[in-house]
Amino acid sequence: MAKTAKKAAKKPVVKKAEKPVAKKQAAAPAADRKKPVANGAPAADKQRFTLYGMLGSGPTYTVGLMLSLSRHPFSYIHVNLREGQHKQPDYVVKNRYGQVPALRDGQTYYVQSAAILQHLADELHRFDGKTDQEKNRIREWLFWQWDKLAIPVFRLRARARGLRQFGDEVRIMYDTEAKAALALLENELGRAEWVAIKRPTIADIGIYGVLRYAAEANIDLTPYPNVTAWKKRFEALPGFGAPEQILPMESRLL
Ligand SMILES: N[C@@H](CCC(=O)N[C@@H](CS)C(=O)NCC(=O)O)C(=O)O
């Protein structure tokens, strides 16, 4: 699924700020090597991750949120969608879908925000399930989230921001779909504090990364008190931040 950094590194998207990754596969950039500390354990590797994305992108926020909640620092490369940087060859080698986000982890690029969340949970052992059953439940919610919640909410948001044009018939269709998804979530959260299992997981992170933008999509969450209470619980997690607190406007290299 992922592309190696070897190919991807030839032309950085943001030439001024981004450090090109090593051309020879054997020679990982110094920044990507685990640095030993006095007690022999790997230091918090602040150069391990680079997130490529855009402030304003829900899926980019979701990945930044996971890293922030996991207390893991990351470099950030702003991809200018307005200028079409996401469709340029030097970005498409990082993300074949020509979308943000992409995450570089060492020498490998990961794409699709839900798959990135899963990768980070596996690697950092945070916000994950412990048993196969728990892990499966979390995956089910991540698929559901993109299928039933993210699409209508993000389409309505894009319309409200003037980024997509469609008529009232389609708007009503998405609105109905979003409300049906919210009703289901409301029901589930009446039975449990967190979405998938008894602890917050990447399923909560993925869903929060959509519902954060509900107001911008003209979706009122007040008829969903369990969802609203869950949202508050989520926002109280250590390391939580709003999109503007987590994603810079411009590239930031650590
Ligand atoms: N399913 C993808 C969705 C990513 C996505 O829709 N990204 C938008 C920005 S929020 C994008 O890159 N749009 C440009 C395009 O699709 O051409 C993910 O989760 O990573």
The ligand as a Gaussian input file, in Angstrom:
#p B3LYP/6-31G(d) Opt

LIG

0 1
 N      -10.676000       9.051000       2.438000
 C       -9.638000      10.025000       2.353000
 C      -10.267000      11.382000       2.107000
 C       -9.228000      12.459000       1.948000
 C       -9.833000      13.722000       1.374000
 O      -11.015000      13.794000       0.992000
 N       -9.013000      14.748000       1.296000
 C       -9.417000      15.970000       0.649000
 C       -9.103000      17.173000       1.516000
 S      -10.060000      17.151000       2.967000
 C       -8.648000      16.114000      -0.632000
 O       -7.474000      15.834000      -0.681000
 N       -9.337000      16.552000      -1.685000
 C       -8.764000      16.729000      -2.963000
 C       -9.152000      15.654000      -3.917000
 O       -9.817000      14.683000      -3.512000
 O       -8.784000      15.776000      -5.066000
 C       -8.826000      10.027000       3.651000
 O       -9.416000       9.696000       4.682000
 O       -7.611000      10.290000       3.640000

